[in-house]
Amino acid sequence: MRPNPIVGPERRERVSHQTWCAEGRRRINPNVRLLCDLKGVAMRKRFLALLVLLIISSSTKGQGASGSDARPFSISSLNTAFAMQGDFEGEYRIYPDRIELKVTKANISISEHCPYKGRRLLSAVKVGLATGTDAGRWKIVHGSQEFLLEQVMSPGDMHSLGELYFSIPKDASVDLSKHWLVVQMEDIVLDVPEEKRRKGYAFAHSGRDIFTQAK
């Protein structure tokens, strides 16, 4: 899978709105066609993601002996400045070519303390390996497949995703002591003029020492 570097909240590519609480939005009538189109795209992408998972599962069958023991993780962005906040728990295993995660708790909520009070379309969730940059920021260098969603949410809402599985591809030479886990949540604000609708992202990080603690 081709790496898709994504710099943290300090930089956004092709995104004209942020999912921080520091922004406001003007409310307009719902656009039914947009929701229908997005649902159709999400269904097609979800089918492709399932197909990719089946292929990965088949190609890695029998390699379990080379993986590490299951280790717990907890990742949360609750009570942060993000409008969209996540709370995740589960376990992961490290293999030479990948990290597999079983997420047993995945709750995403929308803060009530943002100027924008309209609806958001929670469209996708993925997990990646993040590392620091020379500029003192961070970026995602390896990412899992996306879990496609089509959940419309409003301030105060909380959505539970249930049990999820992710596989993060990596090189065997990657120094995990310099990396950590990050969950990327993607949304689209709906109650704004159509020309202002763009994808926005919020992030939830593990501790930066998650892999050094596991040794």
NUVO-490120 format. One record per residue (C-alpha): residue in one letter; chain; z, y, x. Coordinates in steps of 0.5 Angstrom, whole numbers, m for minus. Example, Ala and Ser with C-alpha at 12.3 -4.5 7.8 and 13.67 -1.06 7.14 Angstrom:
BEGIN
<r><res>a</res><chain>A</chain><c3>16</c3><c2>m9</c2><c1>25</c1></r>
<r><res>s</res><chain>A</chain><c3>14</c3><c2>m2</c2><c1>27</c1></r>
This chain:
BEGIN
<r><res>m</res><chain>A</chain><c3>0</c3><c2>0</c2><c1>0</c1></r>
<r><res>r</res><chain>A</chain><c3>m2</c3><c2>7</c2><c1>3</c1></r>
<r><res>p</res><chain>A</chain><c3>4</c3><c2>11</c2><c1>5</c1></r>
<r><res>n</res><chain>A</chain><c3>4</c3><c2>17</c2><c1>0</c1></r>
<r><res>p</res><chain>A</chain><c3>9</c3><c2>22</c2><c1>4</c1></r>
<r><res>i</res><chain>A</chain><c3>12</c3><c2>27</c2><c1>m1</c1></r>
<r><res>v</res><chain>A</chain><c3>17</c3><c2>32</c2><c1>2</c1></r>
<r><res>g</res><chain>A</chain><c3>23</c3><c2>34</c2><c1>m2</c1></r>
<r><res>p</res><chain>A</chain><c3>25</c3><c2>39</c2><c1>m7</c1></r>
<r><res>e</res><chain>A</chain><c3>23</c3><c2>45</c2><c1>m2</c1></r>
<r><res>r</res><chain>A</chain><c3>16</c3><c2>43</c2><c1>m3</c1></r>
<r><res>r</res><chain>A</chain><c3>11</c3><c2>41</c2><c1>m9</c1></r>
<r><res>e</res><chain>A</chain><c3>4</c3><c2>39</c2><c1>m9</c1></r>
<r><res>r</res><chain>A</chain><c3>0</c3><c2>40</c2><c1>m15</c1></r>
<r><res>v</res><chain>A</chain><c3>6</c3><c2>42</c2><c1>m19</c1></r>
<r><res>s</res><chain>A</chain><c3>7</c3><c2>49</c2><c1>m22</c1></r>
<r><res>h</res><chain>A</chain><c3>13</c3><c2>48</c2><c1>m25</c1></r>
<r><res>q</res><chain>A</chain><c3>20</c3><c2>45</c2><c1>m22</c1></r>
<r><res>t</res><chain>A</chain><c3>25</c3><c2>41</c2><c1>m25</c1></r>
<r><res>w</res><chain>A</chain><c3>31</c3><c2>45</c2><c1>m23</c1></r>
<r><res>c</res><chain>A</chain><c3>35</c3><c2>48</c2><c1>m28</c1></r>
<r><res>a</res><chain>A</chain><c3>33</c3><c2>55</c2><c1>m25</c1></r>
<r><res>e</res><chain>A</chain><c3>27</c3><c2>56</c2><c1>m29</c1></r>
<r><res>g</res><chain>A</chain><c3>26</c3><c2>58</c2><c1>m36</c1></r>
<r><res>r</res><chain>A</chain><c3>20</c3><c2>56</c2><c1>m41</c1></r>
<r><res>r</res><chain>A</chain><c3>17</c3><c2>59</c2><c1>m47</c1></r>
<r><res>r</res><chain>A</chain><c3>17</c3><c2>54</c2><c1>m53</c1></r>
<r><res>i</res><chain>A</chain><c3>11</c3><c2>52</c2><c1>m57</c1></r>
<r><res>n</res><chain>A</chain><c3>9</c3><c2>47</c2><c1>m62</c1></r>
<r><res>p</res><chain>A</chain><c3>8</c3><c2>40</c2><c1>m60</c1></r>
<r><res>n</res><chain>A</chain><c3>1</c3><c2>37</c2><c1>m58</c1></r>
<r><res>v</res><chain>A</chain><c3>0</c3><c2>31</c2><c1>m61</c1></r>
<r><res>r</res><chain>A</chain><c3>m6</c3><c2>29</c2><c1>m57</c1></r>
<r><res>l</res><chain>A</chain><c3>m3</c3><c2>30</c2><c1>m51</c1></r>
<r><res>l</res><chain>A</chain><c3>2</c3><c2>25</c2><c1>m52</c1></r>
<r><res>c</res><chain>A</chain><c3>m3</c3><c2>20</c2><c1>m55</c1></r>
<r><res>d</res><chain>A</chain><c3>m7</c3><c2>21</c2><c1>m49</c1></r>
<r><res>l</res><chain>A</chain><c3>m1</c3><c2>20</c2><c1>m44</c1></r>
<r><res>k</res><chain>A</chain><c3>1</c3><c2>14</c2><c1>m48</c1></r>
<r><res>g</res><chain>A</chain><c3>m6</c3><c2>11</c2><c1>m47</c1></r>
<r><res>v</res><chain>A</chain><c3>m6</c3><c2>12</c2><c1>m39</c1></r>
<r><res>a</res><chain>A</chain><c3>2</c3><c2>10</c2><c1>m39</c1></r>
<r><res>m</res><chain>A</chain><c3>0</c3><c2>3</c2><c1>m42</c1></r>
<r><res>r</res><chain>A</chain><c3>m6</c3><c2>2</c2><c1>m38</c1></r>
<r><res>k</res><chain>A</chain><c3>m2</c3><c2>4</c2><c1>m31</c1></r>
<r><res>r</res><chain>A</chain><c3>4</c3><c2>m1</c2><c1>m34</c1></r>
<r><res>f</res><chain>A</chain><c3>m1</c3><c2>m7</c2><c1>m34</c1></r>
<r><res>l</res><chain>A</chain><c3>m4</c3><c2>m5</c2><c1>m27</c1></r>
<r><res>a</res><chain>A</chain><c3>3</c3><c2>m5</c2><c1>m24</c1></r>
<r><res>l</res><chain>A</chain><c3>5</c3><c2>m11</c2><c1>m28</c1></r>
<r><res>l</res><chain>A</chain><c3>m1</c3><c2>m15</c2><c1>m24</c1></r>
<r><res>v</res><chain>A</chain><c3>1</c3><c2>m12</c2><c1>m18</c1></r>
<r><res>l</res><chain>A</chain><c3>8</c3><c2>m15</c2><c1>m18</c1></r>
<r><res>l</res><chain>A</chain><c3>5</c3><c2>m22</c2><c1>m20</c1></r>
<r><res>i</res><chain>A</chain><c3>1</c3><c2>m21</c2><c1>m14</c1></r>
<r><res>i</res><chain>A</chain><c3>6</c3><c2>m19</c2><c1>m9</c1></r>
<r><res>s</res><chain>A</chain><c3>11</c3><c2>m25</c2><c1>m12</c1></r>
<r><res>s</res><chain>A</chain><c3>5</c3><c2>m30</c2><c1>m11</c1></r>
<r><res>s</res><chain>A</chain><c3>4</c3><c2>m28</c2><c1>m4</c1></r>
<r><res>t</res><chain>A</chain><c3>11</c3><c2>m28</c2><c1>m2</c1></r>
<r><res>k</res><chain>A</chain><c3>13</c3><c2>m34</c2><c1>m5</c1></r>
<r><res>g</res><chain>A</chain><c3>17</c3><c2>m39</c2><c1>0</c1></r>
<r><res>q</res><chain>A</chain><c3>19</c3><c2>m33</c2><c1>4</c1></r>
<r><res>g</res><chain>A</chain><c3>26</c3><c2>m32</c2><c1>2</c1></r>
<r><res>a</res><chain>A</chain><c3>29</c3><c2>m35</c2><c1>8</c1></r>
<r><res>s</res><chain>A</chain><c3>27</c3><c2>m29</c2><c1>12</c1></r>
<r><res>g</res><chain>A</chain><c3>31</c3><c2>m24</c2><c1>8</c1></r>
<r><res>s</res><chain>A</chain><c3>38</c3><c2>m21</c2><c1>9</c1></r>
<r><res>d</res><chain>A</chain><c3>43</c3><c2>m23</c2><c1>4</c1></r>
<r><res>a</res><chain>A</chain><c3>43</c3><c2>m19</c2><c1>m2</c1></r>
<r><res>r</res><chain>A</chain><c3>47</c3><c2>m12</c2><c1>m1</c1></r>
<r><res>p</res><chain>A</chain><c3>50</c3><c2>m7</c2><c1>m7</c1></r>
<r><res>f</res><chain>A</chain><c3>47</c3><c2>0</c2><c1>m7</c1></r>
<r><res>s</res><chain>A</chain><c3>49</c3><c2>6</c2><c1>m12</c1></r>
<r><res>i</res><chain>A</chain><c3>45</c3><c2>12</c2><c1>m12</c1></r>
<r><res>s</res><chain>A</chain><c3>46</c3><c2>18</c2><c1>m17</c1></r>
<r><res>s</res><chain>A</chain><c3>44</c3><c2>25</c2><c1>m18</c1></r>
<r><res>l</res><chain>A</chain><c3>49</c3><c2>27</c2><c1>m23</c1></r>
<r><res>n</res><chain>A</chain><c3>52</c3><c2>34</c2><c1>m23</c1></r>
<r><res>t</res><chain>A</chain><c3>47</c3><c2>36</c2><c1>m19</c1></r>
<r><res>a</res><chain>A</chain><c3>42</c3><c2>42</c2><c1>m20</c1></r>
<r><res>f</res><chain>A</chain><c3>36</c3><c2>38</c2><c1>m22</c1></r>
<r><res>a</res><chain>A</chain><c3>35</c3><c2>38</c2><c1>m30</c1></r>
<r><res>m</res><chain>A</chain><c3>33</c3><c2>31</c2><c1>m30</c1></r>
<r><res>q</res><chain>A</chain><c3>39</c3><c2>27</c2><c1>m27</c1></r>
<r><res>g</res><chain>A</chain><c3>39</c3><c2>19</c2><c1>m25</c1></r>
<r><res>d</res><chain>A</chain><c3>45</c3><c2>14</c2><c1>m24</c1></r>
<r><res>f</res><chain>A</chain><c3>43</c3><c2>7</c2><c1>m21</c1></r>
<r><res>e</res><chain>A</chain><c3>46</c3><c2>1</c2><c1>m19</c1></r>
<r><res>g</res><chain>A</chain><c3>44</c3><c2>m6</c2><c1>m16</c1></r>
<r><res>e</res><chain>A</chain><c3>43</c3><c2>m10</c2><c1>m10</c1></r>
<r><res>y</res><chain>A</chain><c3>37</c3><c2>m10</c2><c1>m5</c1></r>
<r><res>r</res><chain>A</chain><c3>35</c3><c2>m15</c2><c1>0</c1></r>
<r><res>i</res><chain>A</chain><c3>31</c3><c2>m13</c2><c1>7</c1></r>
<r><res>y</res><chain>A</chain><c3>25</c3><c2>m17</c2><c1>9</c1></r>
<r><res>p</res><chain>A</chain><c3>21</c3><c2>m16</c2><c1>15</c1></r>
<r><res>d</res><chain>A</chain><c3>15</c3><c2>m13</c2><c1>11</c1></r>
<r><res>r</res><chain>A</chain><c3>19</c3><c2>m10</c2><c1>5</c1></r>
<r><res>i</res><chain>A</chain><c3>25</c3><c2>m8</c2><c1>2</c1></r>
<r><res>e</res><chain>A</chain><c3>26</c3><c2>m11</c2><c1>m5</c1></r>
<r><res>l</res><chain>A</chain><c3>31</c3><c2>m8</c2><c1>m10</c1></r>
<r><res>k</res><chain>A</chain><c3>34</c3><c2>m11</c2><c1>m17</c1></r>
<r><res>v</res><chain>A</chain><c3>36</c3><c2>m5</c2><c1>m21</c1></r>
<r><res>t</res><chain>A</chain><c3>42</c3><c2>m7</c2><c1>m26</c1></r>
<r><res>k</res><chain>A</chain><c3>44</c3><c2>0</c2><c1>m28</c1></r>
<r><res>a</res><chain>A</chain><c3>38</c3><c2>5</c2><c1>m29</c1></r>
<r><res>n</res><chain>A</chain><c3>40</c3><c2>11</c2><c1>m33</c1></r>
<r><res>i</res><chain>A</chain><c3>37</c3><c2>18</c2><c1>m34</c1></r>
<r><res>s</res><chain>A</chain><c3>39</c3><c2>24</c2><c1>m37</c1></r>
<r><res>i</res><chain>A</chain><c3>37</c3><c2>31</c2><c1>m38</c1></r>
<r><res>s</res><chain>A</chain><c3>42</c3><c2>37</c2><c1>m37</c1></r>
<r><res>e</res><chain>A</chain><c3>44</c3><c2>41</c2><c1>m42</c1></r>
<r><res>h</res><chain>A</chain><c3>45</c3><c2>47</c2><c1>m37</c1></r>
<r><res>c</res><chain>A</chain><c3>38</c3><c2>49</c2><c1>m36</c1></r>
<r><res>p</res><chain>A</chain><c3>34</c3><c2>55</c2><c1>m39</c1></r>
<r><res>y</res><chain>A</chain><c3>28</c3><c2>51</c2><c1>m41</c1></r>
<r><res>k</res><chain>A</chain><c3>31</c3><c2>47</c2><c1>m48</c1></r>
<r><res>g</res><chain>A</chain><c3>24</c3><c2>44</c2><c1>m50</c1></r>
<r><res>r</res><chain>A</chain><c3>22</c3><c2>37</c2><c1>m49</c1></r>
<r><res>r</res><chain>A</chain><c3>20</c3><c2>33</c2><c1>m43</c1></r>
<r><res>l</res><chain>A</chain><c3>16</c3><c2>27</c2><c1>m42</c1></r>
<r><res>l</res><chain>A</chain><c3>19</c3><c2>22</c2><c1>m37</c1></r>
<r><res>s</res><chain>A</chain><c3>13</c3><c2>19</c2><c1>m35</c1></r>
<r><res>a</res><chain>A</chain><c3>15</c3><c2>15</c2><c1>m28</c1></r>
<r><res>v</res><chain>A</chain><c3>20</c3><c2>12</c2><c1>m24</c1></r>
<r><res>k</res><chain>A</chain><c3>19</c3><c2>9</c2><c1>m17</c1></r>
<r><res>v</res><chain>A</chain><c3>24</c3><c2>8</c2><c1>m11</c1></r>
<r><res>g</res><chain>A</chain><c3>22</c3><c2>10</c2><c1>m3</c1></r>
<r><res>l</res><chain>A</chain><c3>24</c3><c2>10</c2><c1>4</c1></r>
<r><res>a</res><chain>A</chain><c3>26</c3><c2>17</c2><c1>6</c1></r>
<r><res>t</res><chain>A</chain><c3>27</c3><c2>20</c2><c1>13</c1></r>
<r><res>g</res><chain>A</chain><c3>29</c3><c2>27</c2><c1>16</c1></r>
<r><res>t</res><chain>A</chain><c3>24</c3><c2>31</c2><c1>19</c1></r>
<r><res>d</res><chain>A</chain><c3>24</c3><c2>36</c2><c1>25</c1></r>
<r><res>a</res><chain>A</chain><c3>24</c3><c2>42</c2><c1>20</c1></r>
<r><res>g</res><chain>A</chain><c3>31</c3><c2>39</c2><c1>17</c1></r>
<r><res>r</res><chain>A</chain><c3>28</c3><c2>37</c2><c1>11</c1></r>
<r><res>w</res><chain>A</chain><c3>26</c3><c2>30</c2><c1>9</c1></r>
<r><res>k</res><chain>A</chain><c3>20</c3><c2>26</c2><c1>6</c1></r>
<r><res>i</res><chain>A</chain><c3>18</c3><c2>19</c2><c1>3</c1></r>
<r><res>v</res><chain>A</chain><c3>15</c3><c2>15</c2><c1>8</c1></r>
<r><res>h</res><chain>A</chain><c3>14</c3><c2>8</c2><c1>4</c1></r>
<r><res>g</res><chain>A</chain><c3>14</c3><c2>8</c2><c1>m4</c1></r>
<r><res>s</res><chain>A</chain><c3>15</c3><c2>2</c2><c1>m9</c1></r>
<r><res>q</res><chain>A</chain><c3>10</c3><c2>1</c2><c1>m15</c1></r>
<r><res>e</res><chain>A</chain><c3>11</c3><c2>6</c2><c1>m20</c1></r>
<r><res>f</res><chain>A</chain><c3>15</c3><c2>4</c2><c1>m27</c1></r>
<r><res>l</res><chain>A</chain><c3>11</c3><c2>7</c2><c1>m32</c1></r>
<r><res>l</res><chain>A</chain><c3>15</c3><c2>10</c2><c1>m38</c1></r>
<r><res>e</res><chain>A</chain><c3>13</c3><c2>14</c2><c1>m44</c1></r>
<r><res>q</res><chain>A</chain><c3>20</c3><c2>17</c2><c1>m46</c1></r>
<r><res>v</res><chain>A</chain><c3>20</c3><c2>24</c2><c1>m49</c1></r>
<r><res>m</res><chain>A</chain><c3>27</c3><c2>27</c2><c1>m48</c1></r>
<r><res>s</res><chain>A</chain><c3>31</c3><c2>33</c2><c1>m50</c1></r>
<r><res>p</res><chain>A</chain><c3>37</c3><c2>37</c2><c1>m47</c1></r>
<r><res>g</res><chain>A</chain><c3>43</c3><c2>32</c2><c1>m48</c1></r>
<r><res>d</res><chain>A</chain><c3>39</c3><c2>26</c2><c1>m48</c1></r>
<r><res>m</res><chain>A</chain><c3>40</c3><c2>20</c2><c1>m44</c1></r>
<r><res>h</res><chain>A</chain><c3>35</c3><c2>14</c2><c1>m43</c1></r>
<r><res>s</res><chain>A</chain><c3>37</c3><c2>7</c2><c1>m40</c1></r>
<r><res>l</res><chain>A</chain><c3>32</c3><c2>3</c2><c1>m37</c1></r>
<r><res>g</res><chain>A</chain><c3>35</c3><c2>m4</c2><c1>m37</c1></r>
<r><res>e</res><chain>A</chain><c3>34</c3><c2>m8</c2><c1>m31</c1></r>
<r><res>l</res><chain>A</chain><c3>28</c3><c2>m6</c2><c1>m26</c1></r>
<r><res>y</res><chain>A</chain><c3>25</c3><c2>m9</c2><c1>m20</c1></r>
<r><res>f</res><chain>A</chain><c3>22</c3><c2>m6</c2><c1>m14</c1></r>
<r><res>s</res><chain>A</chain><c3>19</c3><c2>m8</c2><c1>m8</c1></r>
<r><res>i</res><chain>A</chain><c3>18</c3><c2>m2</c2><c1>m2</c1></r>
<r><res>p</res><chain>A</chain><c3>13</c3><c2>m4</c2><c1>3</c1></r>
<r><res>k</res><chain>A</chain><c3>15</c3><c2>m3</c2><c1>10</c1></r>
<r><res>d</res><chain>A</chain><c3>13</c3><c2>m5</c2><c1>17</c1></r>
<r><res>a</res><chain>A</chain><c3>17</c3><c2>m10</c2><c1>21</c1></r>
<r><res>s</res><chain>A</chain><c3>18</c3><c2>m4</c2><c1>27</c1></r>
<r><res>v</res><chain>A</chain><c3>21</c3><c2>1</c2><c1>22</c1></r>
<r><res>d</res><chain>A</chain><c3>28</c3><c2>3</c2><c1>24</c1></r>
<r><res>l</res><chain>A</chain><c3>32</c3><c2>3</c2><c1>18</c1></r>
<r><res>s</res><chain>A</chain><c3>38</c3><c2>7</c2><c1>21</c1></r>
<r><res>k</res><chain>A</chain><c3>34</c3><c2>13</c2><c1>20</c1></r>
<r><res>h</res><chain>A</chain><c3>32</c3><c2>12</c2><c1>13</c1></r>
<r><res>w</res><chain>A</chain><c3>35</c3><c2>11</c2><c1>6</c1></r>
<r><res>l</res><chain>A</chain><c3>33</c3><c2>10</c2><c1>m1</c1></r>
<r><res>v</res><chain>A</chain><c3>31</c3><c2>15</c2><c1>m6</c1></r>
<r><res>v</res><chain>A</chain><c3>29</c3><c2>15</c2><c1>m13</c1></r>
<r><res>q</res><chain>A</chain><c3>24</c3><c2>19</c2><c1>m15</c1></r>
<r><res>m</res><chain>A</chain><c3>23</c3><c2>21</c2><c1>m23</c1></r>
<r><res>e</res><chain>A</chain><c3>17</c3><c2>24</c2><c1>m26</c1></r>
<r><res>d</res><chain>A</chain><c3>17</c3><c2>28</c2><c1>m32</c1></r>
<r><res>i</res><chain>A</chain><c3>12</c3><c2>33</c2><c1>m36</c1></r>
<r><res>v</res><chain>A</chain><c3>15</c3><c2>39</c2><c1>m40</c1></r>
<r><res>l</res><chain>A</chain><c3>12</c3><c2>39</c2><c1>m47</c1></r>
<r><res>d</res><chain>A</chain><c3>14</c3><c2>45</c2><c1>m50</c1></r>
<r><res>v</res><chain>A</chain><c3>10</c3><c2>50</c2><c1>m46</c1></r>
<r><res>p</res><chain>A</chain><c3>2</c3><c2>52</c2><c1>m46</c1></r>
<r><res>e</res><chain>A</chain><c3>m2</c3><c2>47</c2><c1>m44</c1></r>
<r><res>e</res><chain>A</chain><c3>m5</c3><c2>50</c2><c1>m38</c1></r>
<r><res>k</res><chain>A</chain><c3>2</c3><c2>51</c2><c1>m35</c1></r>
<r><res>r</res><chain>A</chain><c3>3</c3><c2>43</c2><c1>m36</c1></r>
<r><res>r</res><chain>A</chain><c3>4</c3><c2>40</c2><c1>m29</c1></r>
<r><res>k</res><chain>A</chain><c3>8</c3><c2>34</c2><c1>m27</c1></r>
<r><res>g</res><chain>A</chain><c3>15</c3><c2>35</c2><c1>m24</c1></r>
<r><res>y</res><chain>A</chain><c3>20</c3><c2>31</c2><c1>m20</c1></r>
<r><res>a</res><chain>A</chain><c3>27</c3><c2>30</c2><c1>m19</c1></r>
<r><res>f</res><chain>A</chain><c3>30</c3><c2>26</c2><c1>m14</c1></r>
<r><res>a</res><chain>A</chain><c3>37</c3><c2>22</c2><c1>m13</c1></r>
<r><res>h</res><chain>A</chain><c3>39</c3><c2>19</c2><c1>m6</c1></r>
<r><res>s</res><chain>A</chain><c3>43</c3><c2>14</c2><c1>m3</c1></r>
<r><res>g</res><chain>A</chain><c3>48</c3><c2>15</c2><c1>3</c1></r>
<r><res>r</res><chain>A</chain><c3>44</c3><c2>17</c2><c1>9</c1></r>
<r><res>d</res><chain>A</chain><c3>48</c3><c2>11</c2><c1>13</c1></r>
<r><res>i</res><chain>A</chain><c3>46</c3><c2>6</c2><c1>7</c1></r>
<r><res>f</res><chain>A</chain><c3>43</c3><c2>1</c2><c1>12</c1></r>
<r><res>t</res><chain>A</chain><c3>47</c3><c2>2</c2><c1>18</c1></r>
<r><res>q</res><chain>A</chain><c3>53</c3><c2>1</c2><c1>14</c1></r>
<r><res>a</res><chain>A</chain><c3>50</c3><c2>m6</c2><c1>12</c1></r>
<r><res>k</res><chain>A</chain><c3>50</c3><c2>m8</c2><c1>19</c1></r>
